[in-house]
Structures are given as structure tokens and as C-alpha cells.
């Protein structure tokens, strides 16, 4: 299998963490790939994904799986199922819902990043940017108030949360989430002891 990725992509990081935790990382070749809004990558769009997003998992049979959650779900099933995503019941839907929240938090922060990095300053919409950032910030607040989520055995929602916190550190280092959310800070520090988390931290910007 091949995984298209960038070291700075929180979505690709999520899949890499999942693959390490599931014991599958040695079966996956990492393929460095560059995609960016406003820059065409015709080969990637044609051969991998028309959405031009990371990551994508290219299977040995030539099929391609896209979306970080869908890839993680595939890997979880490949590893026997029920390891990072509960197989059924209330736990399944809680984990999937919490993961969806972390996904939305990442999307909001990514839009903030693009607004600041790519849009000319005179065309920036500060109200929109502040609204996107507040979506991520409210997500952090929600998880700060869910100690049971932070304390349970590792699952895909926790991995998504770690990637969101890591992306905040990577792209918004002065946002102050640790001071505001001490339970999340303790959770992150504990998670950083896992090799899968520590070894996938994005390099300095």
C-alpha cells in the first residue's frame, strides 16, 4: 500500500498514527505529495483523487481510498476490527461523532490558515476568520469538559483530537490553548509518550 502525505498535514498524521497503532505501518510506503489551494496538480487529480486532498491510500490492487477517517476505518478492519473504532453500540456512535467534531475543528483551522496565508490582506474577511477560529476553540472547550473521552483507551476520536491540538501548535503557536484548557494539555502530554504520536509531530514551520 502507498499513502500520499505531507509531514504538515494533520489528516495524513491521523492515518499514520492509526497505522502505527494497528501494527500496519510497515506495510505502507509513504509518498510525499504537495497539494495547495490555487495550485493545480493535474497528475494527482487524474491518478489519485480529483479533490486533490491528502491523504489517499493506494491499495495493492490499484484501488484508492480517500478521506482520513475512511482510511483509518479500512486499516482498523484490516487489523481485525474494533480496535480504534468500536464495532457497534453507543460507543461506536459516540466515537464517530466525536471524531467528526475533531474533523470539523481541523477544517476550521485549515481555513484560517489559508485565509491568512493565501488571501491578500486587503481582501481578508476578519469576521469570517474569527468565526472559523471560534468553531475550533469551542471544540477544544467541549473536549475539556469530557474527561471520560480523554481517559478512555485509545480510539480514532482521541487520535483526531491529538492531531487538532498538534495542528494548533504547528500553525497557531501563540493561541494559548494549553493555558485555557489544562485538561487538554495534560491529555496531550500523556499522549506524547506514545511513539506513534511523538514520531509524527510536524517539523518546525
N, C-alpha and C positions, 0 to 999 in steps of 0.2 A: 504494500500500500504506500501511497505518497500523500503527504499533507502539504498543501500550499500555505505558507505562513510568512509573517514578518515578526521579528522579535518584539516589536512595539504593539502588536495587535492583541488586545485583551481577549478577543474571541478565539484567536488561534492559541493563546496561552491557556484558555479554558480546556481546549481539546488536548493540548499537550499534557496538562496536569491530569486529566482523566485517563489518558493513555498510560501515563506512568503509574498511576494508582491501580489501574487494572492489569498491569503487567504486560502491556501490549506495545510499549514504545519501541522496542527493538524490532518490531515488525513494520514500522512506519519510517519511510525516508522523508526527511524534511526538505521541502523545496522552497527556498527563499523567493518571494514574489512581491512585486511592488504594484500596488493599486492606489489611486488617489483621485478624488473628485476633480473633474476638469481635465484629466489626462487620459486619453484613450489608450487602452491596452487591447488591441483587436485580437491578438493571438489568444489571450486569456479568455476574452468574451466568447470567442469561437470554440476553443478547445476545452475550456473548463466550466465557466459559468457566465451567462450573459449579464448577470448582475454585477460582475467584476468586484466581488467581495471576498474577503478572507474569513475563515479558511475554507478549503474544499478538500475532501478526501477522495482520492482517486483509487479505486479498488483494483485488485489484480486482474479482474475480468474486464476492466476498462470502464465500468460504470463509475459515476461521480455522485457523491453525497455532499450537499451544501447545507449551511447553517450550523453554527457551533453546537446547538442543542441536539439537532438531529444526528450529527456526527457522534456526539457523546452517547446518545441513545443507542446508536448502532454498535459502538465499541462496548457499551455495557452488555448488550445482548450477546456480542461475540465472546465476551468473557464469562458468559453463563447466565447473565440477567440478574436484576435485583440488587446489584452491588452499589451503584451510585444513584439509581432511580428506583424507588420502591415499585414492586411489581403490581400492587393493587391496593385498594382500600383508601382510607382517608389520608394516610401518609403519602401515597402517590400523588394525590391531587394537591396536597399542601406543598410538597417539594416542587412540583411542576409550576404551581402558582408563584411560589417564592422565587424560583428561577426566572420566571417571566418578568418579575419585578426587577431583578438584578439586570436582566437584559435591557429593560427599558431605561434603567439608570445609566448603563453604558452608552446606549444610543443617545441619550440626552447630553452626556458629557462629550461624546464624539461630535455632536452638532455644535456644541460650544467651542470645541477645538477648531472645527472648520470655519466657524463664524469669525473667530479671531485670526486664524492663520491665513485663510484664503480670501475672505471678502475685503475689499478696500475699506479703509477706516471710515471714509465719508458715507459709505453705504451700509454700515453695520446698524443693526436694529437692536438697541440695548434692552428694550422691554422684552423682546423675544428671547434674547440671550439669557436674561435674568430668569425668565420663566423656565427655560430648559434646565438651567442650573438648579433651580428650586426643585424640579422633579427629582433630580439625583439626590439632592440634600434631604428631601422628605423621605426618600427611600432609605438613606442611612439612618434617619430618625426612627423609621419603622423597625429596622433590624436591631437598633439599640434597645428597643422595647420588647424584643423577643429573645430572652436569654435561653429559652429552650431550643430555639433554632441554632444559636451559637454553640450550644453544648452537646448536641447530639452527634452520633457517628458521622463521618464524612459522607456528604452527598453532593449532587450536582448544584443544588442551591447554594451551599456553602462555598463551593468552588467558584460559582458565579459571583458571589459576594466578595471573595478574596480578589478576584480579577477586577471588580469595580473599585475596590479600595486601592489596589495597586495602580490602576489607571489614574485615579485621583492623585496619587503620589507622583506618577510619571509626568502627567500633563498639567497638573494644578498643585504644585508642591506647597504653595502657601495658603491653601484653602482652609487648613486648620481642623480637619475632621477628627484628628486624634484628641485634641483638647475638648472639642464639643461632644464627642461620643466615646467616653472612656471604655465602655464595654466592647465596642467595636475595636478599639485599639488593643485591648487585651486579647481579643479573639484573633486579630491579625498577627500579633506577636507569637501566639501559640501555634498558629498555622504555619508561620515561617520556619518552624522547626522541622516541618516535613520537607524532605528533599525535593518532592515534586513542586512545591510552592517556591522554595528558595532558589532552585536551579532555573526557574522560568521567569524570574523577575526581569522586567525590561532593562536594557542597558541604559546608562545615563543619557538623557536627551542631548 
